[in-house]
Amino acid sequence: MSKRPGYLLVIPWDLDAPGGVSQMVASLHRELGALGWQPTVLVSTWAAQSPAVDEAGPIPVLRWRIRSPWYEGKVLKGLAAFCLTLPAFGRRWRQLAERHDWQVVNVHYPGLAALTWIALKRLKLWHGVLLISVHGREVRDPLPPRGPVAQRLMRYLLENADGVVACSAELAGDVLRLAPGAGGHLRVIANGISSEALQAEFEDRLRLFFGQPVALGP
């Protein structure tokens, strides 16, 4: 039996954080597994200088510091740190990417740290597909305060990714206003729900209310 291809889902906070983005990534993890992929969730956190697996939650996550080349008020220091740490990061990344066969990296609610994967592709340290999934404010307000450098860097990220996914036509319009060159690889995919998971959750709630199993299906 051949090894399943790897798919890396990147999110800037824990999966138990409230909000639709967390739920969407958790659902994608489940559905990708059902489709034959081997999904991994990477939580980008400054605390994890080296990659570390956390199996405490229902979905194991990989915690790792993904450094941004841009920090407001620390422009030269941030860029220097990004460039100086990239070779070591790239070597460790290549080891993990080959081990897990990460063919796709899908960054959700991206900050400028997602430029890391553009750099890895330029340096030939990874040859996979970079997908950027935008959900709202990260496109409408790339960095607070929204300055011209942050806008240019976000534009570069969106235009040089292999694909950009927006969850609504309105949001896709925001992407195009910020990054017109992304139009050729921009797609609108509305957030969906699993009817089976929704029914199971509703039946569980009815069971708690009535004190006995209640089936809604045929």
C-alpha positions as CSV (number, residue, x, y, z in Angstrom):
1,M,0.0,0.0,0.0
2,S,1.5,3.3,-1.1
3,K,2.0,6.2,1.4
4,R,-0.7,8.8,1.3
5,P,0.3,12.3,0.1
6,G,0.7,14.9,2.7
7,Y,-1.3,18.1,3.1
8,L,-0.2,20.8,5.6
9,L,-2.9,23.1,7.0
10,V,-1.4,26.2,8.6
11,I,-3.4,28.4,11.1
12,P,-2.1,31.2,13.4
13,W,-3.9,30.0,16.5
14,D,-5.1,26.8,18.2
15,L,-7.9,24.8,16.8
16,D,-10.0,25.2,20.0
17,A,-10.0,29.0,19.6
18,P,-13.5,30.3,18.9
19,G,-14.4,31.2,15.3
20,G,-15.3,29.8,11.9
21,V,-11.7,29.6,10.7
22,S,-10.8,27.1,13.4
23,Q,-13.9,25.0,12.7
24,M,-13.1,25.1,8.9
25,V,-9.6,23.9,9.3
26,A,-10.7,21.1,11.6
27,S,-13.3,20.1,9.1
28,L,-10.8,20.2,6.3
29,H,-8.5,18.0,8.3
30,R,-11.3,15.4,8.6
31,E,-12.4,15.6,5.0
32,L,-8.9,15.5,3.5
33,G,-8.3,12.3,5.5
34,A,-11.4,10.8,4.0
35,L,-10.3,11.8,0.5
36,G,-7.0,9.9,0.8
37,W,-4.6,12.6,2.0
38,Q,-2.5,12.6,5.1
39,P,-3.3,16.0,6.7
40,T,-1.3,17.8,9.3
41,V,-2.2,21.0,11.1
42,L,0.6,23.4,11.8
43,V,-0.1,26.1,14.5
44,S,2.2,29.0,13.9
45,T,3.3,30.1,17.3
46,W,6.3,32.2,18.5
47,A,6.8,30.0,21.5
48,A,7.8,26.9,19.5
49,Q,11.3,27.8,18.2
50,S,11.7,24.2,17.0
51,P,8.9,22.0,15.6
52,A,7.0,20.1,18.3
53,V,4.0,17.8,18.1
54,D,1.1,18.5,20.5
55,E,-1.3,15.5,20.9
56,A,-3.3,17.0,23.7
57,G,-6.4,17.9,21.6
58,P,-8.7,15.7,19.4
59,I,-6.5,16.6,16.4
60,P,-2.7,16.5,16.9
61,V,-1.0,19.7,15.8
62,L,2.6,20.6,15.0
63,R,3.7,23.8,16.7
64,W,6.4,25.9,15.1
65,R,7.6,29.4,14.9
66,I,7.0,30.7,11.3
67,R,8.9,34.0,11.2
68,S,7.6,37.1,9.2
69,P,10.1,39.2,7.3
70,W,8.2,42.4,8.4
71,Y,7.6,43.8,11.8
72,E,6.1,47.2,12.3
73,G,8.7,49.5,13.8
74,K,11.5,46.8,13.5
75,V,11.9,46.7,9.7
76,L,15.6,46.1,9.4
77,K,15.8,43.9,12.5
78,G,12.9,41.8,11.3
79,L,14.2,41.4,7.8
80,A,17.7,40.5,9.1
81,A,16.3,37.9,11.5
82,F,14.2,36.4,8.7
83,C,17.2,36.1,6.3
84,L,19.6,34.8,9.0
85,T,17.3,32.1,10.3
86,L,15.9,31.0,6.9
87,P,18.8,28.5,6.1
88,A,18.4,26.5,9.3
89,F,14.6,26.7,9.1
90,G,14.8,25.5,5.5
91,R,17.0,22.5,6.3
92,R,14.6,21.4,9.1
93,W,11.6,22.1,6.8
94,R,13.0,20.0,4.0
95,Q,13.5,17.0,6.4
96,L,9.9,17.3,7.6
97,A,8.4,17.9,4.2
98,E,10.1,14.9,2.7
99,R,9.2,12.7,5.7
100,H,5.5,13.7,5.5
101,D,5.4,14.2,1.7
102,W,3.9,17.6,2.1
103,Q,2.7,18.3,-1.5
104,V,0.4,21.1,-0.5
105,V,0.7,23.9,2.1
106,N,-2.6,25.6,2.7
107,V,-2.3,28.8,4.8
108,H,-5.4,30.0,6.5
109,Y,-5.9,33.6,7.6
110,P,-2.4,34.4,6.3
111,G,0.0,37.0,7.7
112,L,3.2,38.0,6.1
113,A,4.9,34.9,7.7
114,A,3.4,33.0,4.8
115,L,6.1,34.5,2.6
116,T,8.3,31.8,4.2
117,W,6.9,29.3,1.7
118,I,7.5,31.6,-1.2
119,A,11.1,31.9,-0.1
120,L,11.5,28.1,0.3
121,K,10.2,27.6,-3.3
122,R,12.5,30.3,-4.7
123,L,15.5,28.6,-2.9
124,K,14.4,25.1,-4.3
125,L,14.0,23.8,-0.8
126,W,10.4,22.8,-1.5
127,H,8.5,22.1,-4.8
128,G,4.9,21.8,-3.6
129,V,1.8,23.9,-4.1
130,L,1.1,26.9,-1.9
131,L,-2.5,27.7,-1.4
132,I,-3.6,30.9,0.5
133,S,-7.1,30.8,2.1
134,V,-8.3,34.3,3.0
135,H,-11.2,34.9,5.4
136,G,-11.6,38.6,5.8
137,R,-9.5,41.2,7.7
138,E,-6.1,39.8,6.7
139,V,-6.8,41.1,3.2
140,R,-8.8,44.2,4.1
141,D,-6.3,45.2,6.7
142,P,-3.0,43.3,6.1
143,L,-1.1,44.8,9.0
144,P,-2.2,47.3,11.6
145,P,-1.5,50.1,10.8
146,R,-2.1,49.4,7.1
147,G,0.9,50.9,5.5
148,P,2.2,50.7,1.9
149,V,5.0,48.2,2.6
150,A,2.7,45.8,4.3
151,Q,0.3,46.1,1.4
152,R,3.0,45.5,-1.2
153,L,4.2,42.4,0.7
154,M,0.7,41.0,1.0
155,R,0.2,41.7,-2.7
156,Y,3.4,39.9,-3.5
157,L,2.2,36.9,-1.4
158,L,-1.2,36.7,-3.1
159,E,0.2,37.2,-6.6
160,N,3.0,34.6,-6.2
161,A,1.1,31.8,-4.4
162,D,0.0,28.9,-6.6
163,G,-3.7,29.5,-5.6
164,V,-5.8,31.9,-3.6
165,V,-9.2,30.8,-2.1
166,A,-11.8,33.3,-0.9
167,C,-14.9,32.2,0.9
168,S,-17.2,34.7,-0.8
169,A,-17.4,36.7,-4.0
170,E,-17.2,39.9,-2.0
171,L,-13.9,38.8,-0.4
172,A,-12.5,37.8,-3.8
173,G,-13.2,41.4,-4.9
174,D,-11.1,42.6,-1.9
175,V,-8.3,40.3,-3.0
176,L,-8.3,41.7,-6.5
177,R,-8.3,45.3,-5.3
178,L,-5.2,44.5,-3.3
179,A,-3.5,42.1,-5.7
180,P,-4.8,42.4,-9.3
181,G,-2.3,39.9,-10.4
182,A,-3.9,37.1,-8.4
183,G,-6.9,37.0,-10.7
184,G,-5.6,34.1,-12.7
185,H,-5.4,31.7,-9.7
186,L,-8.1,33.1,-7.5
187,R,-11.1,30.9,-6.8
188,V,-14.3,31.4,-4.7
189,I,-15.2,28.4,-2.5
190,A,-18.0,29.1,0.0
191,N,-17.7,27.6,3.4
192,G,-19.7,24.4,3.7
193,I,-21.0,22.1,6.4
194,S,-21.1,18.3,6.8
195,S,-24.8,17.3,7.0
196,E,-23.7,14.0,8.7
197,A,-21.7,15.8,11.4
198,L,-24.5,18.3,11.9
199,Q,-27.2,15.6,12.2
200,A,-25.0,13.6,14.7
201,E,-24.5,16.7,16.8
202,F,-28.2,17.5,16.8
203,E,-29.1,13.9,17.7
204,D,-26.6,14.1,20.6
205,R,-28.3,17.2,21.9
206,L,-31.7,15.6,21.7
207,R,-30.4,12.6,23.5
208,L,-29.2,14.8,26.4
209,F,-32.6,16.5,26.4
210,F,-34.8,13.4,26.3
211,G,-32.5,11.1,28.2
212,Q,-32.5,8.5,25.4
213,P,-31.2,8.1,21.8
214,V,-33.2,10.0,19.2
215,A,-32.5,9.2,15.5
216,L,-33.5,11.6,12.8
217,G,-32.2,9.7,9.9
218,P,-34.1,7.0,7.9
